[in-house]
């Protein structure tokens, strides 16, 4: 007897329409959805991301690497990608690339302009954000920020390489 398949349910489609806070750490996320897992079995990793992480809120700490782009909002509308902050995490998946992109909306930027404009490479940041995109060998993990604050940590690291295609 053949197994039945529901052709209308795609295991790679979006799940978790409601955002809930999850207690997952960055190392736990890497075990489930890190670069090695993506390369070994993308389909399985994408299913894990969709079921466990997508659209859920995490609280992590990392290090500011650089701001890649500032986009203006049109007609005074809020732009969810006003800033794309490149973040190095600990542990890092790469010695030369950032680990994730932290998108900052126009409203959040205007509210915390002094913080964002004052960040220097290596400054420690704490952030709450919604996991919106799984990284792979071509794109970085993507988090939409909810709250960003500087902490008292600092880490020196070499300049990172930025490929435009890795940004959301």
DSSP file (Angstrom, degrees, kcal/mol; ACC not computed):
  #  RESIDUE AA STRUCTURE BP1 BP2  ACC     N-H-->O    O-->H-N    N-H-->O    O-->H-N    TCO  KAPPA ALPHA  PHI   PSI    X-CA   Y-CA   Z-CA
    1    1 A X              0   0    0      0, 0.0     2,-0.2     0, 0.0     0, 0.0   0.000 360.0 360.0 360.0 135.5    0.0    0.0    0.0
    2    2 A X        -     0   0    0      1,-0.1     2,-0.1     0, 0.0     0, 0.0  -0.523 360.0-110.2 -80.3 144.9    1.3    3.4   -0.9
    3    3 A X        -     0   0    0     -2,-0.2     2,-0.3     1,-0.1    -1,-0.1  -0.464  35.0-119.5 -70.1 148.5    1.7    6.1    1.7
    4    4 A X        -     0   0    0     -2,-0.1     2,-0.4     2,-0.0    -1,-0.1  -0.675  26.1-161.1 -90.4 146.3   -0.8    9.0    1.3
    5    5 A X        -     0   0    0     -2,-0.3     2,-0.9     3,-0.0     3,-0.0  -0.982  16.5-140.2-126.5 136.5    0.5   12.5    0.7
    6    6 A X    >   -     0   0    0     -2,-0.4     3,-1.3     1,-0.1    -2,-0.0  -0.863  14.3-164.4 -93.5 109.3   -1.4   15.7    1.2
    7    7 A X  T 3  S+     0   0    0     -2,-0.9    -1,-0.1     1,-0.3     3,-0.0   0.608  82.7  62.0 -72.5 -10.7   -0.3   17.8   -1.7
    8    8 A X  T 3  S+     0   0    0      1,-0.1     2,-0.7    -3,-0.0    -1,-0.3   0.529  89.2  75.4 -93.7  -6.1   -1.6   21.0   -0.2
    9    9 A X    <   -     0   0    0     -3,-1.3     2,-0.6     4,-0.0    -3,-0.1  -0.914  64.0-167.4-109.9 110.9    0.7   20.9    2.9
   10   10 A X    >   -     0   0    0     -2,-0.7     3,-1.8     1,-0.1    -3,-0.1  -0.862  14.1-152.4 -97.5 119.0    4.3   21.8    2.0
   11   11 A X  T 3  S+     0   0    0     -2,-0.6    -1,-0.1     1,-0.3    39,-0.1   0.687  96.7  54.8 -65.5 -15.0    6.7   21.0    4.9
   12   12 A X  T 3  S+     0   0    0     38,-0.1    -1,-0.3     2,-0.0     3,-0.1   0.442  88.3 101.4 -96.0  -0.5    8.9   23.8    3.7
   13   13 A X  S <  S-     0   0    0     -3,-1.8    -4,-0.0     1,-0.2    37,-0.0  -0.286  86.1 -72.6 -79.9 171.1    6.2   26.5    3.9
   14   14 A X        +     0   0    0      1,-0.0     2,-0.2    -2,-0.0    -1,-0.2  -0.278  51.7 175.1 -68.2 146.2    5.9   29.0    6.7
   15   15 A X        +     0   0    0     35,-0.2    36,-0.1     1,-0.2    -1,-0.0  -0.649  48.8  55.5-129.5-173.2    4.6   27.9   10.1
   16   16 A X        +     0   0    0     -2,-0.2    -1,-0.2     1,-0.1     4,-0.1   0.929  49.9 179.2  49.8  65.2    4.2   29.7   13.5
   17   17 A X        +     0   0    0     -3,-0.1     2,-0.4     2,-0.1    -1,-0.1   0.809  67.3  65.9 -66.9 -27.7    2.1   32.6   12.4
   18   18 A X  S    S-     0   0    0      2,-0.0     2,-0.5     1,-0.0    -3,-0.0  -0.797  86.0-131.1 -94.2 135.4    2.0   33.8   16.1
   19   19 A X        +     0   0    0     -2,-0.4     2,-0.3    37,-0.1    37,-0.2  -0.745  30.2 175.7 -86.7 129.1    5.3   35.0   17.6
   20   20 A X        -     0   0    0     -2,-0.5    37,-2.4    35,-0.1     2,-0.3  -0.960  35.0-106.8-128.8 151.0    6.1   33.5   21.0
   21   21 A X  B     -a   57   0A   0     -2,-0.3     2,-0.3    35,-0.2    37,-0.2  -0.607  36.6-168.0 -76.8 131.1    9.3   33.9   23.1
   22   22 A X        -     0   0    0     35,-2.9    37,-0.3    -2,-0.3    31,-0.0  -0.896  23.6-136.7-119.1 153.4   11.5   30.8   23.2
   23   23 A X        +     0   0    0     -2,-0.3     2,-0.1    35,-0.1    35,-0.1   0.135  53.2 140.0 -95.3  19.2   14.4   30.2   25.5
   24   24 A X        -     0   0    0      1,-0.1    35,-0.4     4,-0.1     2,-0.2  -0.391  42.7-141.3 -68.7 136.8   16.8   28.8   22.9
   25   25 A X     >  -     0   0    0     -2,-0.1     4,-2.4     1,-0.1     5,-0.2  -0.505  25.3-108.0 -89.4 165.2   20.4   29.8   23.1
   26   26 A X  H  > S+     0   0    0      1,-0.2     4,-2.5     2,-0.2     5,-0.2   0.930 120.4  51.5 -59.1 -47.2   22.6   30.6   20.0
   27   27 A X  H  > S+     0   0    0      1,-0.2     4,-1.9     2,-0.2    -1,-0.2   0.889 110.3  49.6 -59.6 -36.7   24.6   27.3   20.5
   28   28 A X  H  > S+     0   0    0      2,-0.2     4,-1.6     1,-0.2    -1,-0.2   0.913 109.7  51.5 -65.9 -41.1   21.3   25.4   20.6
   29   29 A X  H  X S+     0   0    0     -4,-2.4     4,-3.8     1,-0.2     5,-0.2   0.921 108.5  51.7 -59.9 -43.6   20.1   27.1   17.5
   30   30 A X  H  X S+     0   0    0     -4,-2.5     4,-2.1     1,-0.2     7,-0.3   0.878 105.6  55.0 -62.2 -37.5   23.4   26.2   15.7
   31   31 A X  H  < S+     0   0    0     -4,-1.9    -1,-0.2    -5,-0.2    -2,-0.2   0.875 120.3  32.0 -62.6 -35.9   22.9   22.5   16.7
   32   32 A X  H  < S+     0   0    0     -4,-1.6    -2,-0.2    -3,-0.2    -1,-0.2   0.865 141.1  10.4 -86.4 -39.7   19.5   22.5   15.0
   33   33 A X  H  < S+     0   0    0     -4,-3.8    -3,-0.2    -5,-0.2   102,-0.2   0.122  88.0 130.4-135.4  20.2   20.0   25.0   12.2
   34   34 A X  S  X S-     0   0    0     -4,-2.1     4,-2.2    -5,-0.2     3,-0.3  -0.114  73.9 -90.8 -73.1 175.4   23.7   25.9   11.8
   35   35 A X  H  > S+     0   0    0      1,-0.2     4,-2.4     2,-0.2     5,-0.2   0.853 124.2  54.8 -56.9 -40.1   25.6   25.8    8.6
   36   36 A X  H  > S+     0   0    0      1,-0.2     4,-2.5     2,-0.2    -1,-0.2   0.914 109.6  47.4 -62.3 -41.7   26.7   22.2    9.0
   37   37 A X  H  > S+     0   0    0     -7,-0.3     4,-2.8    -3,-0.3     8,-0.3   0.899 110.6  52.3 -66.4 -40.1   23.1   21.0    9.4
   38   38 A X  H  < S+     0   0    0     -4,-2.2     4,-0.3     1,-0.2    -2,-0.2   0.922 113.1  44.1 -61.2 -44.1   22.0   23.1    6.3
   39   39 A X  H  < S+     0   0    0     -4,-2.4     3,-0.3     2,-0.2    -2,-0.2   0.893 114.9  48.9 -69.6 -39.7   24.8   21.5    4.2
   40   40 A X  H  < S-     0   0    0     -4,-2.5    -2,-0.2     1,-0.2    -1,-0.2   0.931 138.0  -7.2 -64.7 -46.7   24.1   18.0    5.5
   41   41 A X     X  +     0   0    0     -4,-2.8     4,-2.4    -5,-0.2    -1,-0.2  -0.618  61.5 179.0-157.4  86.7   20.4   18.1    5.0
   42   42 A X  H  > S+     0   0    0     -4,-0.3     4,-3.0    -3,-0.3     5,-0.2   0.896  83.6  53.8 -59.6 -43.7   18.7   21.3    4.0
   43   43 A X  H  > S+     0   0    0      1,-0.2     4,-2.0     2,-0.2    -1,-0.2   0.932 112.2  43.6 -61.4 -46.9   15.2   20.0    3.8
   44   44 A X  H  > S+     0   0    0      2,-0.2     4,-2.3     1,-0.2    -1,-0.2   0.928 115.1  49.4 -63.3 -44.6   15.3   18.6    7.3
   45   45 A X  H  X S+     0   0    0     -4,-2.4     4,-2.7    -8,-0.3    -2,-0.2   0.902 110.1  50.8 -63.0 -41.2   17.0   21.7    8.7
   46   46 A X  H  X S+     0   0    0     -4,-3.0     4,-2.7     2,-0.2    -1,-0.2   0.883 109.6  50.9 -63.5 -38.5   14.4   23.9    7.0
   47   47 A X  H  X S+     0   0    0     -4,-2.0     4,-2.2    -5,-0.2     5,-0.2   0.912 111.1  48.1 -65.5 -41.9   11.6   21.8    8.5
   48   48 A X  H  X>S+     0   0    0     -4,-2.3     4,-2.8     2,-0.2     5,-0.6   0.931 112.7  49.0 -62.5 -45.6   13.1   22.2   12.0
   49   49 A X  I  X>S+     0   0    0     -4,-2.7     5,-3.1     1,-0.2     4,-2.0   0.940 112.2  48.0 -58.9 -48.4   13.5   25.9   11.5
   50   50 A X  I  <5S+     0   0    0     -4,-2.7    -1,-0.2     3,-0.2    -2,-0.2   0.891 118.8  39.1 -61.2 -40.5    9.9   26.3   10.4
   51   51 A X  I  <5S+     0   0    0     -4,-2.2    -1,-0.2    -5,-0.2    -2,-0.2   0.877 130.4  22.9 -78.9 -38.2    8.5   24.3   13.2
   52   52 A X  I  <5S+     0   0    0     -4,-2.8    -3,-0.2    -5,-0.2    -2,-0.2   0.801 133.1  16.9-102.5 -33.6   10.7   25.4   16.1
   53   53 A X  I ><<S+     0   0    0     -4,-2.0     3,-2.5    -5,-0.6    78,-0.4   0.799  80.6 112.2-115.8 -39.0   12.2   28.8   15.3
   54   54 A X  T 3 <S-     0   0    0     -5,-3.1    78,-0.2     1,-0.3     3,-0.1  -0.134  96.8  -1.8 -54.7 130.5   10.4   30.7   12.5
   55   55 A X  T 3  S+     0   0    0     76,-3.4    -1,-0.3     1,-0.3     2,-0.2   0.537 103.8 125.3  67.2  10.2    8.6   33.9   13.7
   56   56 A X    <   -     0   0    0     -3,-2.5    75,-2.6    75,-0.4     2,-0.4  -0.673  62.0-114.9 -98.1 158.2    9.5   33.2   17.3
   57   57 A X  E     -aB  21 130A   0    -37,-2.4   -35,-2.9    -2,-0.2     2,-0.3  -0.764  31.2-176.2 -99.3 130.8   11.3   35.6   19.6
   58   58 A X  E     - B   0 129A   0     71,-2.6    71,-2.1    -2,-0.4     2,-0.5  -0.857  20.3-144.4-119.8 157.8   14.8   35.0   20.9
   59   59 A X  E     + B   0 128A   0    -35,-0.4     2,-0.3   -37,-0.3    69,-0.2  -0.959  37.9 155.6-121.6 109.5   17.0   37.0   23.3
   60   60 A X  E     - B   0 127A   0     67,-2.4    67,-3.0    -2,-0.5     2,-0.4  -0.818  33.8-136.5-130.5 166.8   20.7   36.7   22.3
   61   61 A X  E     + B   0 126A   0     -2,-0.3    29,-0.5    65,-0.2     2,-0.2  -0.961  33.5 144.5-123.9 145.1   23.9   38.6   22.7
   62   62 A X  E     - B   0 125A   0     63,-2.5    63,-2.6    -2,-0.4     2,-0.4  -0.799  44.2 -86.5-155.4-162.5   26.5   39.2   20.0
   63   63 A X  E     -CB  88 124A   0     25,-2.7    25,-2.7    61,-0.2    61,-0.2  -0.984  35.0-117.1-128.4 130.5   29.0   41.7   18.7
   64   64 A X  E     +C   87   0A   0     59,-3.0    58,-3.2    -2,-0.4    59,-0.3  -0.441  34.0 171.2 -63.6 127.8   28.4   44.6   16.4
   65   65 A X  E     -     0   0A   0     21,-2.7     2,-0.3     1,-0.4    22,-0.2   0.801  55.9 -50.9-104.5 -51.6   30.4   44.1   13.2
   66   66 A X  E     -C   86   0A   0     20,-1.1    20,-3.2    54,-0.1     2,-0.6  -0.964  42.4-103.8-175.1 165.6   29.0   46.9   10.9
   67   67 A X  E     -C   85   0A   0     -2,-0.3    18,-0.2    18,-0.2     3,-0.1  -0.904  29.9-172.9 -98.8 126.5   25.9   48.5    9.4
   68   68 A X  E     +     0   0A   0     16,-2.9     2,-0.4    -2,-0.6    -1,-0.2   0.882  60.2   4.1 -90.8 -39.7   25.5   47.5    5.9
   69   69 A X  E     -     0   0A   0     15,-0.5    15,-1.1     2,-0.0     2,-0.5  -1.000  46.5-156.6-149.5 147.6   22.7   49.7    4.6
   70   70 A X  E     -C   83   0A   0     -2,-0.4     2,-0.4    13,-0.2    13,-0.2  -0.992  20.8-167.0-119.5 121.4   20.4   52.5    5.6
   71   71 A X        -     0   0    0     11,-2.4     2,-0.2    -2,-0.5     8,-0.1  -0.908  16.0-131.1-111.2 136.7   17.2   52.6    3.7
   72   72 A X        -     0   0    0     -2,-0.4     2,-0.3     1,-0.0    34,-0.0  -0.583  21.2-123.8 -81.0 145.2   14.9   55.6    3.8
   73   73 A X        -     0   0    0     -2,-0.2     3,-0.5     6,-0.1     2,-0.4  -0.656  25.2-124.8 -85.8 148.7   11.2   55.0    4.3
   74   74 A X  S >  S-     0   0    0     -2,-0.3     3,-2.0     1,-0.2    -1,-0.0  -0.779  82.6  -3.5 -97.2 136.9    8.9   56.3    1.7
   75   75 A X  T 3  S-     0   0    0     -2,-0.4    -1,-0.2     1,-0.3    -2,-0.0   0.764 125.8 -63.9  58.4  28.8    6.0   58.7    2.6
   76   76 A X  T 3  S+     0   0    0     -3,-0.5    -1,-0.3     1,-0.2     2,-0.1   0.610  95.9 147.1  75.3  10.9    6.8   58.4    6.3
   77   77 A X    <   -     0   0    0     -3,-2.0     2,-0.4     1,-0.1    -1,-0.2  -0.446  56.3-101.9 -80.0 155.0    6.0   54.7    6.4
   78   78 A X        -     0   0    0     -2,-0.1     2,-0.6    -5,-0.1    -1,-0.1  -0.631  32.2-156.8 -76.7 128.2    7.9   52.3    8.7
   79   79 A X    >   -     0   0    0     -2,-0.4    27,-1.8    -8,-0.1     3,-1.1  -0.937   8.0-153.9-106.9 120.5   10.5   50.3    6.8
   80   80 A X  T 3  S+     0   0    0     -2,-0.6     3,-0.2     1,-0.3    -1,-0.1   0.644  94.4  47.6 -69.4 -13.6   11.4   47.0    8.6
   81   81 A X  T 3   +     0   0    0      1,-0.1    -1,-0.3    22,-0.1   -10,-0.2  -0.230  65.2 131.1-121.0  42.9   14.8   47.0    7.0
   82   82 A X  S <  S+     0   0    0     -3,-1.1   -11,-2.4    22,-1.0     2,-0.4   0.931  82.6  20.5 -60.1 -45.8   15.9   50.6    7.7
   83   83 A X  E     -CD  70 104A   0     21,-2.0    21,-2.4   -13,-0.2     2,-0.6  -0.959  65.3-157.4-122.0 142.9   19.3   49.2    9.0
   84   84 A X  E     - D   0 103A   0    -15,-1.1   -16,-2.9    -2,-0.4     2,-0.5  -0.938  17.9-165.4-116.2 105.6   20.9   45.9    8.4
   85   85 A X  E     -CD  67 102A   0     17,-2.6    17,-3.1    -2,-0.6     2,-0.5  -0.802  11.6-142.5 -94.9 125.7   23.3   45.3   11.3
   86   86 A X  E     -CD  66 101A   0    -20,-3.2   -21,-2.7    -2,-0.5   -20,-1.1  -0.768  22.3-164.2 -88.8 129.4   25.8   42.5   10.8
   87   87 A X  E     -CD  64 100A   0     13,-2.6    12,-2.3    -2,-0.5    13,-1.7  -0.942  16.0-150.5-122.9 132.3   26.4   40.6   14.0
   88   88 A X  E     -C   63   0A   0    -25,-2.7   -25,-2.7    -2,-0.4     2,-0.2  -0.863  23.7-158.6 -94.5 133.5   29.2   38.2   15.1
   89   89 A X        -     0   0    0     -2,-0.5     2,-0.4   -27,-0.2   -27,-0.1  -0.611  21.2 -93.6-108.6 170.3   28.0   35.6   17.5
   90   90 A X  S    S+     0   0    0    -29,-0.5   -63,-0.2     1,-0.2     2,-0.1  -0.966 117.0  29.7-128.6 112.7   29.8   33.5   20.1
   91   91 A X  S    S-     0   0    0     -2,-0.4     2,-0.3   -65,-0.1    -1,-0.2   0.536  99.2-152.0 -74.7 156.1   30.5   30.8   19.0
   92   92 A X        -     0   0    0     -2,-0.1     3,-0.1     1,-0.1    -2,-0.1  -0.703  17.9-145.6 -98.3 149.0   30.8   32.0   15.4
   93   93 A X  S    S+     0   0    0     -2,-0.3     2,-0.3     1,-0.2    -1,-0.1   0.607  85.6  27.0 -84.0 -12.3   30.2   29.9   12.3
   94   94 A X        -     0   0    0      3,-0.3    -1,-0.2     1,-0.1     5,-0.0  -0.999  57.6-146.9-151.1 147.1   32.9   31.7   10.4
   95   95 A X  S    S+     0   0    0     -2,-0.3    63,-0.2     1,-0.1    -1,-0.1   0.673 105.4  31.7 -84.7 -17.7   36.1   33.6   11.0
   96   96 A X  S    S+     0   0    0     64,-0.1    65,-3.6     2,-0.1     2,-0.3   0.576 111.5  61.6-117.3 -12.0   35.5   36.0    8.1
   97   97 A X  S    S-     0   0    0     63,-0.2    -3,-0.3    65,-0.0    65,-0.1  -0.827  80.8-109.6-115.6 154.6   31.7   36.4    7.8
   98   98 A X        -     0   0    0     63,-0.5   -10,-0.2    -2,-0.3     3,-0.1  -0.386  23.1-136.9 -70.1 159.7   29.1   37.7   10.1
   99   99 A X  S    S+     0   0    0    -12,-2.3    42,-1.2     1,-0.3     2,-0.3   0.799  74.2   3.6 -91.4 -32.1   26.7   35.2   11.6
  100  100 A X  E     -De  87 141A   0    -13,-1.7   -13,-2.6    40,-0.2     2,-0.5  -0.985  60.2-124.8-151.5 160.9   23.5   37.0   11.3
  101  101 A X  E     -De  86 142A   0     40,-2.8    42,-2.8    -2,-0.3     2,-0.7  -0.940  20.3-158.2-106.3 127.4   21.7   40.1   10.0
  102  102 A X  E     -De  85 143A   0    -17,-3.1   -17,-2.6    -2,-0.5     2,-0.3  -0.921  12.1-151.3-107.3 107.6   19.7   42.0   12.5
  103  103 A X  E     -De  84 144A   0     40,-2.6    42,-2.9    -2,-0.7     2,-0.5  -0.622   8.0-161.6 -82.1 136.7   17.2   44.2   10.7
  104  104 A X  E     -D   83   0A   0    -21,-2.4   -21,-2.0    -2,-0.3   -22,-1.0  -0.977  13.8-131.8-121.0 128.3   16.1   47.4   12.5
  105  105 A X     >  -     0   0    0     -2,-0.5     4,-2.5    40,-0.3   -25,-0.2  -0.253  24.1-110.3 -73.8 164.1   12.9   49.2   11.5
  106  106 A X  H  > S+     0   0    0    -27,-1.8     4,-2.6     1,-0.2     5,-0.2   0.913 119.6  50.6 -58.3 -44.9   12.7   52.9   10.8
  107  107 A X  H  > S+     0   0    0      1,-0.2     4,-2.1     2,-0.2    -1,-0.2   0.922 111.4  46.8 -62.2 -45.7   10.7   53.4   14.0
  108  108 A X  H  > S+     0   0    0      2,-0.2     4,-1.9     1,-0.2    -1,-0.2   0.892 112.6  50.9 -64.6 -39.2   13.2   51.5   16.1
  109  109 A X  H  < S+     0   0    0     -4,-2.5    -2,-0.2     1,-0.2     7,-0.2   0.943 111.0  46.9 -63.0 -47.5   16.1   53.4   14.5
  110  110 A X  H >< S+     0   0    0     -4,-2.6     3,-0.6     1,-0.2    -1,-0.2   0.860 112.5  50.8 -64.1 -34.9   14.5   56.8   15.2
  111  111 A X  H 3< S+     0   0    0     -4,-2.1    -1,-0.2     1,-0.2    -2,-0.2   0.854 126.2  25.1 -68.7 -35.3   13.7   55.8   18.8
  112  112 A X  T 3X S+     0   0    0     -4,-1.9     4,-2.2    -5,-0.2     3,-0.4  -0.123  77.6 136.6-122.7  34.5   17.3   54.7   19.4
  113  113 A X  H <> S+     0   0    0     -3,-0.6     4,-2.8     1,-0.2     5,-0.3   0.858  72.2  54.1 -53.2 -43.2   19.3   56.7   16.9
  114  114 A X  H  > S+     0   0    0      2,-0.2     4,-1.2     1,-0.2    -1,-0.2   0.908 110.3  47.2 -60.8 -43.5   22.0   57.6   19.3
  115  115 A X  H  > S+     0   0    0     -3,-0.4     4,-0.7     2,-0.2     3,-0.4   0.966 115.7  43.1 -61.3 -54.1   22.6   53.9   20.2
  116  116 A X  H >< S+     0   0    0     -4,-2.2     3,-0.8     1,-0.2    -2,-0.2   0.898 115.7  47.4 -64.4 -41.8   22.7   52.7   16.6
  117  117 A X  H 3< S+     0   0    0     -4,-2.8    -1,-0.2    -5,-0.2    -2,-0.2   0.729 111.9  52.8 -71.9 -20.1   24.9   55.6   15.3
  118  118 A X  H 3< S+     0   0    0     -4,-1.2    -1,-0.2    -3,-0.4    -2,-0.2   0.501  79.1 117.2 -93.8  -4.7   27.3   55.2   18.2
  119  119 A X    <<  -     0   0    0     -3,-0.8     2,-0.3    -4,-0.7    -3,-0.0  -0.419  46.0-163.5 -68.5 136.5   28.0   51.5   17.8
  120  120 A X    >   -     0   0    0     -2,-0.1     3,-2.5   -54,-0.1   -56,-0.2  -0.870  36.0 -80.3-118.2 152.7   31.6   50.6   17.0
  121  121 A X  T 3  S+     0   0    0     -2,-0.3   -56,-0.2     1,-0.3     3,-0.1  -0.275 118.7  22.5 -53.6 126.8   33.0   47.3   15.6
  122  122 A X  T 3  S+     0   0    0    -58,-3.2    33,-1.9     1,-0.3    -1,-0.3   0.236  84.9 141.1  99.0 -11.6   33.3   44.8   18.5
  123  123 A X  E <   - F   0 154A   0     -3,-2.5   -59,-3.0   -59,-0.3    -1,-0.3  -0.411  53.9-120.2 -63.7 135.7   30.8   46.4   20.8
  124  124 A X  E     -B   63   0A   0     29,-2.4    27,-2.3    27,-0.3     2,-0.4  -0.579  33.2-171.8 -76.8 138.4   28.7   43.9   22.6
  125  125 A X  E     -BF  62 150A   0    -63,-2.6   -63,-2.5    -2,-0.3     2,-0.4  -0.984  17.5-152.9-131.8 145.0   24.9   44.0   22.1
  126  126 A X  E     +BF  61 149A   0     23,-3.1    23,-2.5    -2,-0.4     2,-0.4  -0.930  27.1 178.2-107.2 138.5   22.0   42.3   23.6
  127  127 A X  E     -BF  60 148A   0    -67,-3.0   -67,-2.4    -2,-0.4     2,-0.4  -0.999  28.9-154.2-146.8 145.6   19.0   41.9   21.4
  128  128 A X  E     +BF  59 147A   0     19,-2.4    18,-3.3    -2,-0.4    19,-1.8  -0.945  38.0 153.2-107.0 136.0   15.5   40.5   21.3
  129  129 A X  E     -BF  58 145A   0    -71,-2.1   -71,-2.6    -2,-0.4     2,-0.5  -0.995  45.9-105.4-161.1 164.2   14.3   39.7   17.8
  130  130 A X  E     -BF  57 144A   0     14,-2.8    14,-2.9    -2,-0.3     2,-0.7  -0.830  34.1-128.3 -95.8 125.1   12.0   37.6   15.7
  131  131 A X  E     + F   0 143A   0    -75,-2.6   -76,-3.4    -2,-0.5   -75,-0.4  -0.637  41.6 159.3 -73.7 113.7   13.8   34.8   13.7
  132  132 A X  E     +     0   0A   0     10,-2.2     2,-0.4    -2,-0.7    11,-0.2   0.623  54.0  35.2-113.5 -17.8   12.6   35.4   10.2
  133  133 A X  E     - F   0 142A   0      9,-1.8     9,-2.6   -84,-0.0     2,-0.4  -0.982  62.9-137.4-147.9 134.4   15.1   33.6    7.9
  134  134 A X        -     0   0    0     -2,-0.4     7,-0.1     7,-0.2     2,-0.1  -0.708  29.4-133.8 -83.2 130.1   17.3   30.6    8.0
  135  135 A X        +     0   0    0     -2,-0.4     2,-0.2  -102,-0.2     5,-0.2  -0.320  27.0 173.9 -76.5 165.7   20.8   31.1    6.8
  136  136 A X        -     0   0    0      3,-2.6     3,-0.1    -2,-0.1  -101,-0.1  -0.777  56.1 -65.6-150.3-163.2   22.6   28.8    4.4
  137  137 A X  S    S+     0   0    0     -2,-0.2     3,-0.1     1,-0.2    -2,-0.0   0.626 135.7  36.9 -71.6  -8.1   25.9   28.8    2.5
  138  138 A X  S    S+     0   0    0      1,-0.2     2,-0.3    27,-0.0    -1,-0.2   0.609 119.1  40.3-114.3 -18.7   24.7   31.9    0.5
  139  139 A X  S    S-     0   0    0     -3,-0.1    -3,-2.6    -5,-0.0    -1,-0.2  -0.957  74.1-122.3-134.3 149.9   22.7   33.9    3.1
  140  140 A X        -     0   0    0     26,-1.6   -40,-0.2    -2,-0.3   -41,-0.1  -0.516  43.2 -89.0 -83.9 157.3   23.1   34.8    6.8
  141  141 A X  E     -e  100   0A   0    -42,-1.2   -40,-2.8    -2,-0.2     2,-0.5  -0.364  48.0-138.3 -58.4 147.2   20.5   34.0    9.4
  142  142 A X  E     +eF 101 133A   0     -9,-2.6   -10,-2.2   -42,-0.2    -9,-1.8  -0.961  23.5 178.6-124.2 126.2   18.0   36.8    9.6
  143  143 A X  E     -eF 102 131A   0    -42,-2.8   -40,-2.6    -2,-0.5     2,-0.7  -0.990  21.5-144.0-124.8 129.7   16.5   38.3   12.8
  144  144 A X  E     -eF 103 130A   0    -14,-2.9   -14,-2.8    -2,-0.4   -40,-0.2  -0.849  32.5-125.2 -92.2 117.2   14.1   41.2   12.9
  145  145 A X  E     + F   0 129A   0    -42,-2.9   -16,-0.3    -2,-0.7   -40,-0.3  -0.263  36.5 170.8 -68.9 146.4   15.0   43.3   16.0
  146  146 A X  E    S+     0   0A   0    -18,-3.3     2,-0.3     1,-0.4   -17,-0.2   0.600  77.7   6.4-113.0 -37.8   12.5   44.1   18.7
  147  147 A X  E     - F   0 128A   0    -19,-1.8   -19,-2.4     2,-0.0    -1,-0.4  -0.981  62.7-174.6-151.0 133.5   14.9   45.6   21.2
  148  148 A X  E     + F   0 127A   0     -2,-0.3     2,-0.3   -21,-0.2   -21,-0.2  -0.999   9.5 168.8-132.8 135.0   18.7   46.3   21.0
  149  149 A X  E     - F   0 126A   0    -23,-2.5   -23,-3.1    -2,-0.4     2,-0.2  -0.995  33.0-117.0-142.8 146.9   20.9   47.5   23.8
  150  150 A X  E     - F   0 125A   0     -2,-0.3   -25,-0.3   -25,-0.2     2,-0.2  -0.587  29.6-163.2 -76.9 144.4   24.7   47.8   24.3
  151  151 A X  E     -     0   0A   0    -27,-2.3   -27,-0.3    -2,-0.2    -1,-0.0  -0.621  34.9 -99.8-115.2-176.8   26.3   45.7   27.0
  152  152 A X  E    S+     0   0A   0     -2,-0.2     2,-0.2   -29,-0.1   -27,-0.1   0.257  86.0 107.2 -91.5  14.8   29.7   46.1   28.6
  153  153 A X  E     -     0   0A   0    -29,-0.0   -29,-2.4     2,-0.0     2,-0.3  -0.565  43.6-176.7 -91.2 156.6   31.4   43.5   26.4
  154  154 A X  E     - F   0 123A   0    -31,-0.2     2,-0.4    -2,-0.2   -31,-0.2  -0.984   4.3-173.9-149.7 142.3   33.8   44.1   23.6
  155  155 A X        -     0   0    0    -33,-1.9     2,-0.4    -2,-0.3    -2,-0.0  -0.984  17.0-141.0-141.6 128.9   35.6   41.7   21.3
  156  156 A X        +     0   0    0     -2,-0.4     2,-0.3   -34,-0.0   -34,-0.1  -0.714  32.4 160.4 -85.4 137.6   38.2   42.4   18.7
  157  157 A X        -     0   0    0     -2,-0.4     3,-0.1   -92,-0.1    -2,-0.0  -0.983  40.7 -92.3-151.6 159.5   38.0   40.6   15.4
  158  158 A X        -     0   0    0     -2,-0.3     0, 0.0   -63,-0.2     0, 0.0  -0.176  59.8 -76.0 -66.7 162.1   39.3   41.0   11.9
  159  159 A X        -     0   0    0      1,-0.1     2,-0.3   -38,-0.0    -1,-0.2  -0.294  53.2-127.7 -55.9 142.3   37.3   42.8    9.2
  160  160 A X        -     0   0    0    -95,-0.1     2,-0.4    -3,-0.1   -63,-0.2  -0.658  11.6-122.4 -95.7 154.2   34.4   40.7    8.0
  161  161 A X        -     0   0    0    -65,-3.6     2,-0.5    -2,-0.3   -63,-0.5  -0.797  25.5-159.9 -93.2 133.4   33.7   40.0    4.4
  162  162 A X        -     0   0    0     -2,-0.4     2,-0.6   -65,-0.1     3,-0.1  -0.962   8.2-166.6-120.6 121.3   30.3   41.1    3.2
  163  163 A X    >   -     0   0    0     -2,-0.5     3,-2.5     1,-0.1     4,-0.3  -0.925  20.5-140.7-101.4 124.4   28.7   39.7    0.1
  164  164 A X  G >  S+     0   0    0     -2,-0.6     3,-1.5     1,-0.3    -1,-0.1   0.823 100.0  63.6 -53.5 -33.4   25.7   41.8   -1.0
  165  165 A X  G 3  S+     0   0    0      1,-0.3    -1,-0.3     3,-0.1   -27,-0.0   0.623  91.2  66.1 -69.7 -11.8   23.8   38.6   -1.8
  166  166 A X  G <  S+     0   0    0     -3,-2.5   -26,-1.6   -27,-0.1    -1,-0.3   0.584  83.6  92.7 -86.3  -8.1   23.9   37.5    1.8
  167  167 A X    <         0   0    0     -3,-1.5   -25,-0.1    -4,-0.3   -83,-0.0  -0.515 360.0 360.0 -86.3 152.9   21.6   40.3    3.0
  168  168 A X              0   0    0     -2,-0.2    -1,-0.1   -35,-0.0    -3,-0.1   0.511 360.0 360.0 -68.0 360.0   17.8   40.0    3.3
